[in-house]
Amino acid sequence: MTLLREVAFMVLLLCLVPNPAAQAHELGEADYRILQTCEGILRLFEQSPDAVWPGYNLVERPVVVYRPNEWALLWGNAGDAGSFAPYPSGWPSLGHPARIHVGPYENLAGQLVFDFPIGETKGLAIGLPDDVSGIPGLDKLPYEAVILGHIVHEAFHQFQNEQFGEIPWGYEEKYPILDAENSALACLEMHLLTGALQATQRNDNRACKQALGRFAAVRQHRWKRAGPVIENYERGLELREGTAKYVEVRAVESAGNLAYRSEVPADKPLPEKLAGLSSTSLLLADFETRLTDGAVSPDDMPRNRVYPVAAAQCLLLDSLAADWKADAQRAGDKFSYVELLQRHLAIDESDLADLVGQAKDRYGYDEVTFATNAQIDRYRDAFEETLNAFEAQPGQRLEVALSTNGLRRSRVSAARKWLMDEGRRSLCAQYEVYVLTRVGLRLQVQSSGVLELNDWETRTRTAICYVPGTTEFEVDGTPLTPEDGRLYRFGQISLRGDNVTIECSNPGTILRSGNRLAIDLRTKAG
């Protein structure tokens, strides 16, 4: 027997070895729903490798899909799979090679991780909830549609990181969400795109182009009025998140048209669950969710409304038979979908002002502005109420100050996120997981609220949370109980609390002042 055949024989034997932990895990409804959805993704990209984007074949990309604290599923990794074991024979086949890890996997607690180490390679790790009911905009969709779209969307970001040109980026927190004129004009854009999408459903090409012309005019007017901060931010966000949203809805629609035989127990096949969910209908439903009382909520201005707005432009470029994807993938700081639309529709610059006036008359701009101001007033009042409740919590107030240079953040929450003072204050009263990382640092908060204070001039972020019970410190390898009023300098620190952990190998200081514990990771030890 040659060496190559011996190696192949040993690999076969290893694959036949039972996985006791996996065999002992009793599969339930939540497991089957996720497995059925993962099977659908694999079937989609096997049958149509370029189904949603040229070169984006999710079968071939390393992906970890996991239920926090239950199991993690890996596919798309032909090499070293680390601690992942062979897929158990007692689990339903997904029609594609996969591996499994039962129980918690490393430090994954529900967060999304790009460039996640998987054996000798890197990929995406994405945690999935067991339930999405109660989340506005998602609670009306089948669970399988939500998580299929979520996986395809987030995995596309990993693809963008590797295959797209440089995508400009800006701080979400800096977005002026309380600028009433900007918000009112953005609301007009959403109405116009809704009209264009509805026109495509009626096969009314003339009405579609008319709505798109007005949209392009309003968009150019808004960007010129607002200046470079908004324009640069939205260019980057539309290219990154909007394109991924387009890929998401295309994948859900395509999976609804699949034909295959499944081994996963379910009340009905996945394509039947997704039947009738077209890309257009999904985006129209998203627009409806983002328009509240005739205006866009400040909550949705910096991010949520951008997803369907950009994805709709992509879908409408498809309807115009425009060749746009290569331009999008080249990216760059000057790329925008509205400029592609304007060029494709041959809109003359001299017509833009008249088109803006038509849009304002068509959708009652004065009424939209009034509704926008009312939304902003309610937002300010509700933020102050939420902030007061946050700061009145029992427990120890933990403040961690650090530089934003090289800092990466991951957050999982269904709760409302607040932005004030052009992002200098950001608050969410309940995160499932909140993580800050960079080389030598990991801060993780679970099942707790976090207040962020951002100083844009000094590039400093202070993350604040309240810790119930006691915290355990280890400073430079020695346990420490900080005394009130005393400043401690350290070279490395470890902290454990009921809802927070910090591991940092960089120098800093600790200062306890009554109920406040401040850790400054900007300070040099010495």
C-alpha positions in Angstrom: 0.0 0.0 0.0 1.5 3.4 -1.0 1.9 6.2 1.5 -0.9 8.2 -0.2 -3.3 5.2 0.0 -2.3 4.7 3.7 -3.1 8.3 4.5 -6.4 8.1 2.7 -7.2 4.9 4.5 -6.5 6.5 7.9 -8.6 9.5 7.1 -11.5 7.2 6.2 -11.1 5.4 9.5 -11.1 8.6 11.5 -14.3 9.8 9.7 -15.9 6.5 10.8 -15.1 6.9 14.5 -18.3 7.8 16.4 -18.5 11.2 18.0 -19.8 10.4 21.5 -20.6 14.0 22.5 -22.6 14.6 19.4 -24.4 11.3 19.6 -25.4 12.2 23.2 -26.8 15.6 22.2 -30.6 15.1 21.7 -31.7 17.1 18.7 -34.8 19.2 19.2 -37.0 21.5 17.1 -34.5 24.4 17.3 -31.6 22.2 16.1 -33.6 20.9 13.2 -34.7 24.3 12.1 -31.1 25.5 11.9 -29.9 22.3 10.3 -32.7 22.6 7.7 -31.7 26.1 6.9 -28.0 25.3 6.6 -28.9 22.5 4.3 -30.8 24.9 2.2 -27.8 27.3 1.9 -25.5 24.4 0.9 -28.0 23.2 -1.7 -28.5 26.7 -3.1 -24.8 27.3 -3.7 -24.2 23.7 -5.0 -26.9 24.1 -7.6 -26.2 27.7 -8.4 -22.6 28.8 -7.4 -23.1 32.3 -8.6 -26.8 32.5 -7.5 -26.5 35.9 -5.7 -23.0 37.3 -6.6 -20.3 36.3 -9.1 -17.6 34.3 -7.3 -19.5 34.1 -4.0 -19.9 30.4 -3.4 -20.8 29.8 0.2 -20.2 26.0 -0.1 -16.5 26.7 -0.6 -16.0 29.2 2.2 -15.2 28.3 5.8 -18.3 29.0 7.9 -19.0 28.2 11.6 -22.7 28.4 12.4 -23.4 27.8 16.1 -26.1 27.7 18.8 -24.4 29.4 21.8 -23.4 26.8 24.5 -25.0 24.0 22.4 -23.0 23.1 19.3 -21.0 24.6 16.4 -21.3 23.4 12.8 -18.4 23.8 10.4 -18.4 23.5 6.6 -16.2 24.7 3.8 -12.9 23.7 5.4 -11.0 20.9 3.7 -7.9 21.3 5.8 -7.2 21.2 9.6 -10.5 21.6 11.4 -9.1 22.1 14.9 -11.2 20.6 17.6 -14.2 20.0 15.2 -15.1 16.3 15.1 -16.6 14.3 12.2 -20.3 15.0 11.6 -22.3 12.4 13.6 -24.0 9.6 11.8 -27.1 10.0 14.0 -27.7 13.6 12.7 -29.6 14.2 9.5 -27.3 14.5 6.4 -27.0 18.1 5.0 -26.0 16.7 1.6 -22.5 18.2 2.0 -19.5 17.5 4.2 -19.6 19.2 7.6 -18.0 18.8 11.0 -19.4 19.4 14.5 -18.3 20.6 18.0 -20.8 19.9 20.8 -20.9 22.3 23.7 -19.5 25.8 24.0 -16.8 26.5 21.4 -13.9 28.7 22.5 -15.2 32.1 23.6 -18.2 32.2 21.2 -21.2 33.5 23.2 -23.5 34.6 20.4 -21.3 37.3 18.8 -20.4 37.5 15.1 -16.6 37.1 14.4 -14.9 37.7 11.1 -11.5 36.2 10.3 -12.3 33.6 13.0 -9.4 31.0 13.4 -10.6 27.6 12.2 -7.7 25.2 12.4 -5.1 26.5 10.0 -7.4 28.9 8.2 -9.8 31.7 9.0 -13.5 32.2 8.2 -16.8 33.4 9.7 -18.3 32.4 13.0 -22.0 33.4 13.4 -24.2 32.7 16.3 -27.9 32.0 15.8 -30.8 32.8 18.1 -33.5 30.1 18.7 -36.3 32.7 18.3 -36.8 36.0 16.4 -40.3 36.7 17.5 -40.8 40.1 18.9 -38.1 41.7 16.7 -39.8 44.4 14.5 -39.5 43.6 10.8 -38.5 40.0 11.5 -41.4 38.6 13.5 -43.6 38.5 10.4 -41.1 36.3 8.5 -40.5 32.6 8.8 -37.6 31.9 11.2 -35.8 30.0 8.4 -35.9 33.0 6.1 -34.5 35.2 8.8 -31.5 33.0 9.7 -30.8 32.0 6.1 -30.6 35.6 5.1 -28.5 36.4 8.1 -25.9 33.8 7.4 -25.6 34.6 3.7 -25.5 38.4 4.5 -22.7 38.1 7.2 -20.7 35.6 5.2 -20.8 38.0 2.3 -19.0 40.6 4.5 -16.2 38.1 4.9 -16.2 37.8 1.1 -16.1 41.6 0.8 -13.1 41.8 3.1 -11.2 39.5 0.8 -12.5 40.3 -2.7 -13.8 43.9 -2.8 -11.7 47.0 -3.3 -11.3 49.4 -0.4 -14.7 50.4 1.1 -14.7 53.8 2.8 -15.9 53.7 6.3 -17.0 56.2 9.0 -18.2 56.1 12.6 -21.9 55.3 12.8 -22.0 57.2 16.1 -21.1 60.4 14.3 -24.2 60.4 12.1 -26.4 63.4 12.8 -29.6 61.5 13.6 -31.3 64.6 15.0 -30.9 66.7 11.8 -34.6 67.1 10.9 -34.0 68.2 7.3 -31.6 65.4 6.5 -34.1 62.8 8.0 -37.1 64.3 6.1 -35.2 64.2 2.8 -34.1 60.6 3.5 -37.8 59.7 4.1 -38.6 61.1 0.6 -35.9 58.8 -0.8 -37.6 55.8 0.9 -41.0 56.7 -0.5 -39.5 57.1 -4.0 -37.8 53.7 -3.9 -40.9 52.1 -2.6 -42.8 53.6 -5.6 -40.1 52.3 -8.0 -40.2 48.8 -6.5 -44.0 48.7 -6.7 -43.8 49.8 -10.3 -41.5 46.8 -11.1 -44.1 44.5 -9.6 -46.7 46.0 -12.1 -44.1 45.8 -14.9 -44.6 49.6 -15.3 -41.1 50.6 -16.6 -42.1 54.2 -17.2 -43.3 54.8 -13.6 -40.2 53.0 -12.2 -37.8 55.3 -14.1 -39.8 58.4 -13.1 -39.5 57.4 -9.4 -35.8 56.6 -9.8 -35.1 60.0 -11.5 -36.7 61.8 -8.5 -34.9 59.6 -6.1 -31.5 60.4 -7.7 -32.4 64.1 -7.6 -33.3 64.1 -3.9 -30.3 62.0 -3.0 -27.9 64.4 -4.7 -29.6 67.4 -3.2 -29.4 65.9 0.3 -25.8 65.0 0.0 -24.8 68.5 -1.3 -26.8 70.1 1.5 -25.3 67.9 4.3 -21.7 68.1 3.3 -19.0 65.3 3.1 -19.6 63.6 6.5 -23.0 62.2 5.5 -22.1 61.5 1.9 -18.8 59.7 2.7 -20.5 57.6 5.5 -23.4 56.6 3.4 -21.3 55.7 0.3 -19.4 53.3 2.4 -22.3 51.9 4.3 -24.4 51.4 1.2 -21.6 49.6 -0.6 -20.9 47.3 2.4 -24.2 46.7 4.1 -26.6 47.6 1.3 -24.9 45.2 -1.1 -25.0 42.5 1.5 -28.7 43.1 2.1 -29.2 42.7 -1.7 -27.3 39.4 -1.6 -29.4 38.4 1.4 -32.8 38.9 -0.2 -31.7 37.4 -3.4 -30.6 34.3 -1.5 -33.9 33.9 0.3 -35.9 34.3 -2.9 -33.6 31.8 -4.7 -33.8 29.2 -1.9 -37.6 29.4 -2.2 -37.3 28.1 -5.7 -35.0 25.1 -5.0 -35.9 21.5 -5.6 -34.1 18.8 -3.6 -34.8 15.9 -1.3 -34.1 16.7 2.4 -33.3 14.3 5.3 -33.8 16.9 8.0 -37.1 16.3 9.9 -39.4 19.3 9.4 -43.1 20.1 9.2 -42.6 21.1 5.6 -39.7 21.6 3.1 -37.6 24.7 3.3 -38.6 26.0 -0.2 -42.2 25.7 0.8 -41.5 27.8 4.0 -39.9 30.5 1.8 -42.4 30.4 -1.0 -43.6 33.8 -2.1 -40.8 35.7 -0.5 -39.4 37.7 -3.4 -36.5 40.1 -3.2 -39.0 43.0 -3.9 -41.5 41.9 -1.3 -38.8 41.5 1.4 -37.5 45.1 0.7 -41.0 46.6 0.6 -41.7 45.0 4.0 -38.5 46.4 5.3 -39.3 49.9 4.1 -42.7 49.7 5.8 -41.0 48.8 9.1 -38.6 51.8 8.9 -41.4 54.3 8.3 -43.1 55.2 11.6 -45.9 57.8 11.8 -45.0 59.2 8.4 -41.3 59.6 9.2 -38.0 57.8 9.7 -37.2 57.2 13.4 -33.8 58.6 14.6 -33.0 55.0 15.6 -33.1 54.0 12.0 -31.3 56.9 10.4 -27.7 55.9 10.8 -28.0 52.3 9.8 -31.2 50.3 9.6 -32.9 52.3 6.8 -29.7 52.3 4.7 -29.9 48.5 4.3 -33.1 48.4 2.2 -32.4 51.8 0.6 -29.1 50.5 -0.9 -30.4 47.0 -1.6 -33.4 48.5 -3.5 -31.0 50.5 -5.7 -29.1 47.3 -6.5 -32.4 45.4 -7.3 -33.6 48.3 -9.5 -30.3 48.4 -11.3 -31.0 44.7 -12.1 -34.4 45.7 -13.4 -32.8 48.3 -15.7 -30.5 45.5 -17.0 -27.5 47.6 -15.9 -24.1 45.9 -15.6 -23.1 47.2 -12.2 -21.6 44.4 -10.0 -18.0 44.7 -11.3 -18.1 48.4 -10.5 -19.4 47.7 -7.0 -16.7 45.1 -6.4 -14.0 47.5 -7.4 -15.4 49.9 -4.8 -13.3 52.9 -4.0 -14.1 56.1 -2.2 -16.0 57.6 -5.1 -18.4 54.8 -5.9 -22.1 55.2 -5.3 -25.2 53.4 -6.5 -27.1 56.7 -7.1 -24.4 57.8 -9.6 -24.8 54.5 -11.5 -28.6 55.1 -11.6 -28.2 58.7 -12.7 -25.8 57.7 -15.4 -28.0 54.8 -16.6 -31.1 57.0 -16.7 -29.2 59.8 -18.4 -30.6 62.4 -16.0 -29.4 65.9 -16.8 -28.0 68.0 -14.0 -30.2 70.9 -15.0 -33.3 68.8 -14.3 -32.4 67.9 -10.7 -33.9 70.9 -8.9 -37.2 70.4 -10.7 -37.3 66.7 -9.8 -36.7 67.5 -6.1 -39.7 69.9 -6.2 -41.8 67.1 -7.8 -40.8 64.7 -5.1 -41.6 67.1 -2.3 -45.0 67.9 -3.8 -45.8 64.2 -4.4 -45.1 63.1 -0.8 -46.1 66.1 1.2 -42.7 67.3 2.4 -44.1 69.8 4.9 -46.0 67.0 6.6 -43.0 64.7 6.6 -40.8 67.4 8.2 -43.5 68.0 10.9 -43.6 64.2 11.7 -39.8 64.1 11.7 -39.5 66.8 14.3 -42.1 65.1 16.5 -40.0 61.9 16.2 -36.9 63.7 17.3 -38.6 65.3 20.3 -39.8 61.9 21.5 -36.4 60.4 20.9 -34.7 62.9 23.1 -37.2 62.5 26.0 -37.0 58.7 25.8 -33.2 58.7 25.8 -33.0 60.8 29.0 -35.5 58.4 30.7 -33.4 55.4 29.6 -30.2 57.0 30.7 -31.5 57.9 34.1 -32.7 54.3 34.6 -29.3 52.9 33.5 -27.4 55.2 35.9 -29.7 54.3 38.8 -28.8 50.6 38.6 -27.4 48.7 41.6 -24.0 47.2 41.4 -20.5 48.6 40.8 -20.0 51.1 38.0 -17.2 49.9 35.8 -15.6 52.4 33.4 -13.0 51.2 30.9 -11.3 53.9 28.9 -9.2 52.9 25.8 -8.0 54.2 22.5 -10.1 53.4 19.4 -7.0 52.8 17.3 -7.1 49.2 16.1 -10.2 48.5 18.2 -12.8 46.1 17.0 -16.3 45.9 18.3 -19.0 43.2 18.2 -22.5 43.6 19.6 -25.6 41.4 19.8 -28.8 42.9 21.0 -32.5 43.2 20.2 -32.8 46.2 22.5 -33.0 49.8 21.4 -29.6 51.6 20.8 -29.4 55.3 21.5 -27.1 57.9 20.0 -26.8 61.5 21.3 -24.5 64.5 20.8 -23.3 63.3 17.3 -22.3 60.0 18.8 -20.5 61.2 21.8 -22.9 59.2 23.9 -24.2 55.8 22.8 -26.4 53.6 25.0 -28.1 50.2 24.9 -29.9 49.1 28.0 -29.4 45.3 27.3 -26.8 43.6 25.2 -26.8 39.8 24.9 -23.1 40.2 24.1 -20.8 43.3 23.8 -17.2 42.7 22.9 -14.2 45.0 22.3 -11.0 43.5 21.1 -7.6 44.4 19.7 -4.1 42.9 20.1 -3.6 42.1 23.8 -7.1 43.1 24.8 -10.5 41.5 25.1 -13.4 43.1 27.0 -16.7 41.1 27.0 -20.0 42.1 28.6 -23.0 39.8 28.7 -26.7 40.3 29.5 -26.1 43.9 30.5 -26.4 47.4 29.3 -23.4 49.5 28.1 -23.0 53.3 27.9 -20.3 54.4 25.5 -18.7 57.9 25.8 -16.7 58.8 22.6 -14.2 61.6 22.3 -13.6 61.9 18.6 -10.8 64.4 19.0 -8.6 62.2 21.2 -9.9 58.9 19.6 -10.9 57.6 23.0 -13.9 55.4 24.0 -15.1 54.8 27.5 -17.3 51.7 27.9 -19.5 51.8 31.1 -21.5 49.0 32.6 -22.8 48.0 36.1 -21.5 44.8 37.6 -23.6 43.0 40.2 -21.9 41.2 43.1 -18.1 41.2 43.4 -15.3 41.4 40.9 -12.1 39.4 41.0 -8.9 41.1 39.9 -5.5 39.7 39.0 -2.9 42.4 38.3 0.5 41.4 37.0 -0.2 37.8 38.1 -1.2 38.7 41.7 -4.8 38.9 43.1 -5.8 42.4 44.0 -8.6 44.1 45.9 -8.4 47.8 45.0 -8.5 50.2 47.9 -10.7 53.3 47.7 -8.9 56.4 46.4 -5.7 54.6 45.5 -4.3 54.6 42.0 -2.7 51.3 40.8 -0.5 50.9 37.8 -0.1 47.6 36.0 1.4 45.9 33.1 -1.4 43.4 32.6 -4.8 42.7 34.1 -7.5 40.1 34.4 -11.0 40.8 35.7 -13.9 38.5 36.3 -17.4 39.6 37.3 -20.9 38.2 37.0 -21.5 39.9 33.6 -18.1 41.1 32.5 -14.6 39.8 31.7 -11.4 41.7 30.8 -8.1 40.2 29.7 -5.5 42.8 28.9 -1.7 42.4 28.5 -1.2 46.1 27.9 -0.3 48.6 30.7 -2.8 50.9 32.4 -4.2 52.1 35.7 -7.0 51.2 38.1 -8.7 53.7 40.4 -11.6 52.9 42.8 -13.7 55.8 44.0 -16.6 54.7 46.0 -18.9 52.7 43.8 -16.9 53.7 40.7 -14.1 51.5 39.3 -12.2 53.2 36.5 -9.7 51.2 34.4 -7.7 53.3 32.0 -6.0 51.4 29.2 -4.5 54.5 27.6 -2.0 55.0 30.5 1.6 53.8 30.3 2.8 51.8 33.3 5.8 53.2 35.1 
